[in-house]
């Protein structure tokens, strides 16, 4: 586990949203834990995590991709026993995930260590920004007669039969580690500790004791004793720490295992913080917000929207508007004010039996603003129906799209029947029959 000095550096980087103490440094997190396999070999797990917002994503092949080059060297005073390079290709489908501070890339590397003491160097480079991260530390192998492993910190433990993230599965249970050891109280209800206890001959004949101790500012906040009966094989132990009643700050803890005459202790730390989320939205109903976002992104929005709780919907919407602001080089406040003005206009002029912002004209107006040229006319006698009013909207910016709306029900609710140069809209195959076979197509030239 990491030192207190390292925790403070990571906490500062997380809360300030900057690279670790240097502009050219890549802000990422790494943790190491040791376990024994059945042959008493030490398995060293290196878990590393980098927030999406700290990487540079480039558009490619219909998505957005970042590339992380990782190098690991493990050496003794006499020789190098591991010299590995790893290329991580990190892909996202929605570009505003790149600025999402809650999402991150997580990976695990595993090594078998011989007996002894080792110098470990972990290096990583974001290929697109050339920012780097370096961490040097010492590590000892566990003795073959070790009673317990290191304590691994997890923020999620759940059954998973879909083989999702197989590197982090144990017996079809997914353990998602938290290398940063930073726990957002607003997003996490529990801290999960995983460790292993190894058989010690005669200790399997009786009950043994495990003690979980947690402290903050030298005050004990948790002190639990658990009786267990070790088996003849490796025992997996899962411990849960509720964080709802804990105050933000730095916590240090220990797990002590007593088996027969043997006693061993492992320490762990985590930092609990509470980051108030400032959601931005235009509608009190997040499902209305979802329909509004579709005006700009079509079907690129998440298909599991209905399964999200209120906070997740608000969080997603906030990230959407932040991305919109970034792509249009406006502030979030300005982009929300602009869209709200267009919603108000649509409700004032396009409302017929339903709110104007939900109409076809409202949708196009909210997305594109006022048309640069509007033609108003009536369909001919050679149309599919009796004469009906129609409008042609033309825009002189962007792809110069053209739209045709017709008042099919003659109640003022103009429906979109034709769209050109707009990938988010489609034309009715029979649009010309609504206008009349003698319609002059040159009217659509832009």
C-alpha positions in Angstrom: 0.0 0.0 0.0 1.0 3.6 -0.5 2.7 6.0 1.9 0.9 8.9 3.5 3.1 11.3 1.5 1.9 9.7 -1.7 -1.8 9.8 -0.6 -1.5 13.6 0.0 -0.1 14.1 -3.4 -2.8 12.0 -5.0 -5.6 13.8 -3.1 -4.2 17.2 -4.1 -4.1 16.1 -7.7 -7.6 14.8 -7.6 -9.2 17.8 -6.0 -7.4 20.3 -8.1 -7.9 18.4 -11.3 -4.2 18.9 -12.3 -1.3 16.7 -13.1 0.7 15.6 -10.1 2.7 18.7 -9.1 3.9 19.4 -12.6 2.4 20.5 -15.9 4.1 17.9 -18.0 3.2 15.0 -15.6 0.4 12.6 -16.3 -2.0 12.4 -13.4 -2.6 8.7 -12.7 -2.6 6.3 -9.8 -1.0 3.0 -9.1 -1.1 0.5 -6.2 0.7 -2.9 -5.6 -0.4 -5.9 -3.6 1.2 -9.3 -2.9 -0.4 -12.7 -2.7 0.9 -16.3 -2.5 -0.1 -18.9 -5.0 -0.5 -22.6 -4.2 3.2 -23.2 -4.7 4.0 -20.4 -2.2 5.3 -18.1 -5.0 4.7 -14.4 -4.5 2.3 -12.9 -7.0 2.8 -9.1 -7.4 -0.3 -7.3 -8.7 0.2 -3.8 -10.1 -3.1 -1.9 -10.6 -3.0 1.4 -12.4 -5.8 3.9 -13.1 -6.0 7.0 -15.2 -9.0 9.3 -15.4 -10.3 9.9 -18.9 -10.1 13.6 -18.3 -6.3 13.3 -18.0 -5.9 11.7 -21.4 -6.1 13.1 -24.9 -8.6 11.3 -27.1 -8.5 11.6 -30.9 -11.3 10.7 -33.3 -10.6 7.6 -35.3 -12.7 4.7 -36.8 -16.0 6.0 -35.6 -14.9 6.5 -32.0 -12.4 8.3 -29.9 -9.1 6.8 -28.8 -6.2 7.4 -26.4 -3.0 5.5 -26.2 -1.0 4.8 -23.1 2.5 3.3 -23.3 3.4 1.5 -20.0 6.8 0.1 -19.0 7.6 -2.0 -15.9 11.1 -2.9 -14.7 11.7 -5.1 -11.7 15.3 -5.6 -10.7 17.6 -6.8 -7.9 21.0 -5.3 -7.2 22.5 -7.8 -9.6 20.0 -8.4 -12.4 16.7 -7.4 -14.1 14.0 -10.0 -13.7 11.2 -8.1 -15.5 11.4 -5.6 -18.3 8.0 -5.3 -19.9 6.3 -2.8 -22.2 2.5 -2.6 -22.6 0.4 -0.6 -25.1 -3.0 0.3 -23.8 -5.5 1.5 -26.5 -8.4 3.2 -24.7 -11.6 3.8 -26.7 -14.8 5.6 -26.0 -17.9 6.1 -28.1 -19.1 9.4 -26.8 -16.6 12.2 -27.0 -17.9 14.0 -23.9 -16.8 11.0 -21.9 -13.3 12.3 -22.4 -14.0 15.1 -20.0 -15.9 12.9 -17.5 -14.1 13.1 -14.2 -15.9 10.1 -12.8 -14.8 7.7 -15.5 -11.3 6.2 -15.7 -9.2 3.5 -17.4 -8.2 0.6 -15.1 -5.7 -2.1 -15.8 -3.8 -4.8 -13.9 -0.4 -6.4 -14.5 0.7 -9.6 -12.7 4.2 -10.9 -11.9 5.8 -13.8 -10.1 8.6 -12.7 -7.8 11.4 -15.0 -6.6 12.6 -14.6 -3.1 14.3 -11.3 -2.2 14.1 -7.6 -2.3 13.4 -5.7 -5.5 13.4 -2.2 -7.1 10.3 -1.6 -9.1 9.9 1.2 -11.7 6.5 1.9 -13.4 6.5 4.4 -16.3 3.6 5.6 -18.4 3.3 8.0 -21.3 0.1 9.4 -22.9 1.1 9.1 -26.5 -1.1 12.0 -27.7 0.0 14.5 -25.1 3.5 13.1 -24.3 2.8 13.6 -20.6 4.5 11.1 -18.4 4.2 9.4 -15.0 7.0 7.6 -13.1 6.8 5.7 -9.8 9.8 4.0 -8.2 9.3 1.8 -5.1 10.9 -1.2 -3.2 9.1 -4.5 -2.8 9.9 -7.7 -0.9 8.5 -11.1 -1.7 6.3 -12.6 0.9 7.9 -15.4 2.9 6.6 -18.9 2.0 5.2 -19.3 5.5 3.3 -16.0 5.4 0.0 -16.1 7.2 -1.8 -13.5 5.1 -1.6 -11.4 1.9 -1.6 -7.7 1.5 -4.9 -5.9 1.9 -6.5 -4.9 -1.5 -8.9 -1.9 -1.5 -12.0 -2.2 -3.7 -14.9 0.1 -4.4 -17.1 -2.5 -6.0 -17.5 -6.3 -5.3 -20.3 -8.1 -7.1 -21.1 -11.4 -8.7 -20.5 -11.4 -12.5 -21.1 -14.3 -14.8 -20.5 -12.3 -18.0 -16.7 -12.4 -17.7 -16.5 -8.6 -17.6 -13.0 -7.4 -16.8 -11.7 -10.9 -16.3 -8.4 -9.6 -14.8 -10.3 -8.5 -11.8 -12.4 -11.6 -11.2 -12.0 -14.2 -8.5 -14.4 -17.2 -8.7 -16.9 -15.3 -10.8 -16.9 -12.4 -8.4 -15.8 -9.0 -9.8 -13.4 -7.0 -7.5 -12.8 -3.5 -8.8 -9.8 -2.0 -7.1 -9.2 1.6 -6.4 -5.5 2.3 -6.9 -5.9 6.0 -6.1 -7.3 5.0 -2.7 -9.5 8.1 -3.0 -13.1 7.4 -2.1 -15.9 9.8 -3.1 -18.5 9.6 -0.3 -21.1 11.0 -2.7 -20.7 8.0 -5.0 -19.7 5.1 -2.8 -21.5 3.5 0.1 -18.8 1.1 1.1 -15.1 0.4 1.0 -14.3 -3.3 0.4 -11.2 -5.0 1.7 -9.9 -8.2 0.1 -7.2 -10.4 1.6 -6.1 -14.0 1.7 -5.2 -16.2 4.6 -2.8 -19.1 4.0 -3.0 -22.5 5.9 -0.4 -22.9 8.7 -0.5 -26.6 9.5 -1.9 -27.0 13.1 -3.8 -23.7 12.9 -6.6 -25.4 10.9 -7.6 -27.5 13.9 -9.1 -24.6 15.9 -10.8 -21.2 15.6 -8.7 -18.2 15.0 -9.1 -14.5 15.2 -9.1 -11.5 12.8 -9.2 -7.9 13.9 -10.1 -5.0 11.7 -9.1 -1.6 13.1 -9.8 1.8 11.5 -8.6 5.1 12.7 -8.9 8.8 11.8 -6.9 11.5 13.5 -5.6 9.0 16.0 -9.2 8.2 17.1 -10.6 4.6 16.6 -13.7 4.7 14.5 -14.0 0.9 13.9 -12.7 -2.0 15.9 -14.1 -5.4 15.0 -13.1 -9.0 15.9 -14.1 -11.9 13.7 -13.7 -15.6 14.6 -12.9 -17.8 11.7 -11.9 -21.4 11.1 -9.1 -21.6 8.5 -9.3 -24.3 5.9 -6.6 -26.5 4.4 -6.5 -24.3 1.3 -6.3 -20.6 0.7 -9.1 -18.7 2.4 -10.5 -15.5 0.8 -11.6 -12.9 3.2 -13.9 -10.0 2.3 -14.3 -7.1 4.8 -16.8 -4.2 4.4 -16.4 -0.7 5.8 -19.6 1.5 5.6 -18.7 5.1 4.8 -22.1 6.8 5.1 -21.5 7.8 8.7 -17.8 8.6 8.3 -16.6 12.2 8.0 -14.3 13.2 5.1 -10.6 12.8 5.8 -7.6 10.4 5.8 -8.2 7.0 7.3 -5.5 4.4 8.3 -6.3 0.9 9.2 -4.9 -2.5 9.9 -6.0 -6.1 9.6 -4.4 -8.5 12.2 -4.8 -12.2 11.8 -4.0 -14.6 14.7 -3.8 -18.3 13.8 -2.5 -20.5 16.6 0.9 -19.1 17.7 1.3 -17.0 14.6 0.2 -13.3 14.3 0.6 -11.0 11.3 -0.6 -7.5 10.5 -1.2 -5.7 7.2 -1.9 -2.0 7.0 -4.1 0.0 4.5 -5.1 3.6 4.0 -7.8 5.5 2.1 -8.9 9.1 1.8 -12.6 9.8 2.1 -13.8 13.0 0.4 -17.2 14.5 -0.4 -17.5 16.4 -3.7 -20.7 18.2 -4.1 -21.9 17.7 -7.7 -23.3 20.8 -9.4 -25.8 19.4 -11.9 -26.8 21.6 -14.8 -30.1 21.1 -16.6 -33.0 22.8 -18.4 -35.9 20.6 -17.5 -37.0 19.4 -14.1 -37.8 16.0 -15.6 -34.5 14.4 -16.7 -36.5 12.4 -19.4 -37.4 15.6 -21.1 -33.7 16.6 -20.9 -32.9 13.3 -22.6 -35.2 14.1 -25.5 -33.6 17.5 -25.8 -30.1 16.0 -25.9 -31.3 13.7 -28.7 -31.9 16.8 -30.8 -28.1 17.3 -30.9 -26.8 13.8 -30.6 -29.4 11.5 -32.1 -29.0 7.9 -31.1 -25.5 8.4 -29.7 -27.0 8.7 -26.2 -26.8 5.7 -23.8 -29.5 3.0 -24.6 -29.7 2.2 -20.8 -31.1 5.6 -19.9 -34.3 4.2 -18.4 -32.3 2.0 -16.0 -30.3 5.0 -14.6 -31.3 6.6 -11.3 -31.9 10.3 -11.0 -28.3 11.3 -10.1 -26.8 9.3 -13.0 -29.2 10.9 -15.4 -28.3 14.4 -14.1 -24.6 13.5 -14.2 -24.9 12.4 -17.8 -26.8 15.5 -18.8 -24.3 17.7 -17.1 -21.4 16.1 -18.9 -23.4 16.5 -22.2 -23.8 20.3 -21.7 -20.2 20.6 -20.7 -19.2 18.9 -23.9 -21.5 21.1 -25.9 -20.0 24.2 -24.4 -16.5 22.9 -25.1 -17.2 22.0 -28.7 -18.8 25.4 -29.4 -16.2 27.3 -27.4 -18.8 28.8 -25.1 -19.3 28.6 -21.4 -21.8 26.2 -20.0 -23.9 29.1 -18.8 -23.9 30.7 -22.3 -24.9 27.4 -24.1 -27.7 26.8 -21.6 -29.0 30.4 -21.9 -29.0 30.1 -25.7 -30.8 26.8 -25.8 -33.4 28.0 -23.2 -34.1 31.1 -25.4 -34.8 28.8 -28.3 -37.0 26.6 -26.2 -39.0 29.6 -25.1 -39.3 30.8 -28.7 -40.4 27.4 -29.9 -43.0 27.2 -27.1 -44.3 30.6 -28.0 -44.7 30.1 -31.8 -44.8 26.4 -32.5 -47.1 25.1 -29.7 -50.2 23.3 -31.1 -51.8 20.7 -28.9 -48.3 20.0 -27.4 -45.3 22.1 -26.3 -43.6 23.8 -29.2 -40.2 22.5 -28.2 -41.4 18.9 -28.9 -42.6 19.8 -32.4 -40.7 19.2 -35.6 -40.2 23.0 -36.1 -39.2 23.4 -32.5 -36.6 20.7 -32.8 -35.0 22.2 -35.9 -35.2 25.7 -34.4 -33.6 24.6 -31.1 -30.7 22.9 -32.9 -30.1 25.4 -35.7 -31.6 28.7 -34.6 -33.7 31.0 -36.9 -33.6 30.1 -40.6 -31.7 32.5 -42.9 -34.5 32.2 -45.5 -38.1 31.1 -45.1 -40.5 30.4 -48.0 -44.2 30.2 -47.2 -46.6 28.8 -49.7 -49.5 26.4 -50.3 -49.4 22.9 -52.0 -51.0 22.6 -55.4 -54.1 20.7 -56.5 -51.9 17.9 -57.7 -50.8 16.9 -54.2 -51.9 13.9 -52.2 -54.3 15.9 -50.2 -56.3 19.1 -50.4 -54.2 22.3 -50.5 -52.1 22.7 -47.4 -49.7 25.3 -46.1 -46.0 24.5 -46.2 -42.7 26.3 -45.3 -39.2 25.9 -46.6 -36.4 26.7 -44.2 -32.9 27.3 -45.5 -29.7 27.9 -43.5 -26.5 29.5 -44.9 -24.1 28.1 -42.3 -22.6 24.7 -41.6 -23.7 22.2 -44.2 -26.4 24.6 -45.4 -29.3 22.3 -44.6 -32.8 22.7 -46.1 -36.1 21.6 -44.5 -39.7 21.4 -45.7 -42.6 21.5 -43.2 -46.2 21.0 -44.1 -49.4 21.5 -42.0 -50.9 18.1 -42.7 -53.8 18.3 -40.2 -54.3 22.0 -40.9 -54.1 22.9 -37.2 -50.8 24.8 -37.3 -48.7 21.8 -36.3 -46.2 21.7 -39.3 -44.6 18.3 -39.8 -41.1 17.8 -41.3 -41.4 15.9 -44.6 -38.1 16.8 -46.2 -34.5 17.4 -45.0 -31.3 17.8 -46.9 -27.7 18.0 -45.6 -28.6 17.1 -42.1 -27.4 13.7 -40.8 -29.8 13.7 -37.9 -32.9 14.1 -40.0 -34.5 12.1 -42.7 -37.1 12.8 -45.5 -40.4 11.1 -45.9 -40.1 9.0 -49.1 -43.4 10.4 -50.3 -42.6 14.1 -49.5 -43.3 15.2 -53.1 -46.8 13.8 -53.0 -47.6 16.1 -50.1 -46.6 19.2 -52.2 -47.8 18.2 -55.6 -46.2 16.6 -58.6 -45.8 20.0 -60.1 -43.7 21.3 -57.2 -40.7 23.2 -58.4 -37.7 21.4 -57.0 -35.4 24.4 -57.6 -37.1 26.0 -54.6 -34.9 23.6 -52.5 -31.6 24.8 -53.9 -29.4 26.4 -51.4 
